[in-house]
Amino acid sequence: MINNILKEIINYALKFIIIFVAVIVIYQGAMWAYDTAYELMAREPEENITIVNIDVTIPQGSNTEAIANILHEKNLISSVVYFRIIARINGLDATFQYGDYIFNTGMSEDEIMTIIATEGEKREVVKFTIPEGYTLEQVGDKLSEESICTKSEFNNALENGRYGYKFLDYIPDRNLPLQGYVFPDTYEVYADATAEDIVSTMLKRFDEVFKDEYYDRLDELGMSLDQVITIASIIEREVRVPDERELVAGVIYNRLEQGMKLEMCSTIMYVLEVPRERVLFRDLEIESPYNTYMYEGLPVGPIANPGEASIKAAIYPDDNNYLFFVLVDPDTGAHEFNVTYNDHLAAMKKHDQDF
């Protein structure tokens, strides 16, 4: 009798131990599966994601694994395995199309998959051109006129978009921080591109143009990035004859070095509520940190978005002694450059210019 009772107790104990071990194994397996799935699917929190446009080429004949590897190398997806699983679940595994794409780091895996599966070489694009020297206001108007995006969408993308380009860390906290950095060029974007996509595309172009050697040159000049782009923007608005860019850059640096006011009409034009063909004497009294007739040094930021030639001139100014220049040909925009104020006054009189 006692032996039978002991046997039953032992059996119950063994069953309990087996069940307990099974529960532990199942729990550990579940935790491993959860951790693995989390690692596969984890994305940066939305507030930490910055938008960077990335060009991607999917070669003809690429399978899902090859496509996933390309996207992973471009840091557009966090896991090759997860991408392949979701592609299989969504029935997209055999539908991906080859072609050239522009994705950004704010897109989800699902968004990227949908684009590759449905658009590929057939995706509709639109082209637009932003002229050199345009302000952000003018860029917004241009995009709106050409139905690329609305002006309010563009302004919202400027103000609230989070972009991840290197040069953005160098821009001080000021009004319109992206003034000077929305690069003027001809662009081709997808017809359904958002305003953030468009802004990111133009910022990416600036990032490409402003070479690493230019960053090294900033130290040699004793200038910040924003100061150099401010100088470039003044050059862009002052100069129409290409060969004069470096000369005007030299004048700006010379006047800064001597503590002279820059007295650039382009900075006055920037603050006028209603633009006009020429500056009037009363305009010189406008109270503004951009008024270089009133305040010494550079204005508080760029007055336009300069092109590559003006940026290069600001980085590599002509080594001259000029302190003045005066317009001599309104049709071509040519200037006469002078070292002394007396020579400048004579040039103004000769060419019938007030200032």
Phi, psi and omega in degrees: 000310180299321180297319179297319179297316180298320180298318180295317179299316180297317179299313178299319181296318179296317179299317180298316180297317180298314179297317180299314179297319180298318179299316179299315181298315179298317180298313180296320178295319179296317179297319178297316180297319180297312181298318180295314180297319180298318180295322180292320188263350187300134173235158175302143172303147185308321184291345180262353183278127174248147185270123173228124177286136182227125177281133181227132174248122175260110181295151178299137179089001181290133175270179185299319181297316180296318179297316180298320179296320178298314181295323179293319178296331179272005180062032178265338175230154184269340184212128175294317182298313181298318180300316182293321179295312181294323177299320179292315181297320183278359179071026182257001190306322185251016186250356185293142184247145176285166177144180177260131184232158169238111176251171172224161187289356176269354182279146175276167177301319181298319179297316180296316179301314182299318180296313182293327184280333189244345189240305175044225182295344184271356187295131183286137179236158175231152182240142176211158181235130174255114181294152176296139179089001176290144171275170177299324177301314181291324178298315179300318178297317182297314180296322179292315180300325182266009177059032175283314172198167179281160180295322179293323176296318179297313181296322178294321178294324177294318187278321190247349180293143177251115185241150190247032183272146187307314189293340183297334179291344183265354184273126180289166178284106181210172177296140180049064184300335182270000174299125182103345188241352174277097197290130178284125183188178172264129186237150172235116182234163177294145184299333180260017180298141177278167177299323178295320176301317183293313178299316180299321179298318181287325176292323178299321179296319175300317181300326178287321184287321183277091189290165178300324180295333178292322177297319177296324182292332179304318179295321179296323181280342185071031184237152172274165177302314183295325177294317180295319179291329174296315177298316179299322180292324177293316177303315182301322183272344181266334193249134172243338178268116186309319184291350182270352185302310182293327178296314179294323176301318178299318178299315181299312180296321179297316180292321176298317181296326182268003178073022179274151171293143182291322179051057179257122182299330182298329180286331175289316179303325183296326185264356178292132178294322177240107182300146175222173186291326181218158179279141176256160182302323181293335179293336183291347181263005179297128179280109181196142176293353176266356183278099183278359169275338182262324185239144176286162176080187181282154170296171188288351178186176180300151179256001181190179176256103186282155175274179186297320183296320180289324176297315179297321178296321179292330179281323182233074181290156175293138179274090181226177179252010184293140176238349185221152168211149183223143181290129180246341181218100182300333182288315182266339184083013181291147180239158168254136183251141181219156181267319185256156180293322179298317178295325178294316178300319179296320180293321178298316180295317182297322185257011175055050178246140181281321179195000000 
